[in-house]
Amino acid sequence: MMTILSSDTFPQHLCLLEHVSSTLGFYKEEMVIYQSMEGKKADTVIEAIKNRRSIRRFDENKVEEEVIEEIIQAGRFAPSAQNRQPWRFIIITNRGVIDELSLLIKEELKKLLKRRFIKGFSIKELKDEGTVKFLYAVAFSEKDVIFYNAPVLVFIVTEDRLFNNESCACCAQNMMLAAHALGLGSCWIGFATILGFNKEIQHRIGIPDGYHIAAALVFGYPKGRIPKFTPRKIGADVINWIK
């Protein structure tokens, strides 16, 4: 049975949490008065969140290093469990390396698709015929349908530790919002995690032992028209209030 703290017991639980946090050395940052964002500033942030799109067509213009660094900085200011800031960034702007990684991911995909016929091998998604057809199309495509010819590829890597992936997801979202604010497009590349199946490839791109890819993002200036607003699910379908 789920226990919900009442207003009577909440203060003592809060004191206990503060005591445990202090004892373990968490949250020792200097305290300041909270200042909310109001008016146009708040509207600008919310507008950026709502208007961001996943971009899969990029022009050939180079992204300046200062802009990339500003995007990384935005990621570094994301919240993280116990303020561990567990992220490390691998930034690739070499066209040849990005193309090579795209091909390597396709090869790993082909191996994965072959292994689905081995008895005892079970990945839920590979039991869906539509998904399998999609993966075959990606694996055997002659185009870069992995990184979409983006000029910048960033891996966010982290140690195999509790809550690190969640922290890195916050970091990635900050980076994509910052890119949008700076006039760049971005896209989260889920296929890139397949590189984690091959330790040799991980070492080649500088991922240490004990680390894994938490997120892979591409950045660049959008080419042509961008996707229009994608309708979101009705609030009643995804929101459950407990009052």
Secondary structure, 3 states (H helix, E strand, C coil): CCCCCCCCCHHHHHHHHHHHHHHHCCCCCCCCCCCCCCCHHHHHHHHHHHHCCECCCECCCCCCHHHHHHHHHHHHCCCCHHHCCCCEEEEECCHHHHHHHHHHHHHHHHHHHHHCCCCCCCCHHHHCHHHHHHHHHHHCCCCCCCCCCCCEEEEEEEECCCCHHHHHHHHHHHHHHHHHHCCCEEEECHHHHHHHHCHHHHHHCCCCCCEEEEEEEEEECECCCCCCCCCCCCHHHHCCCCC
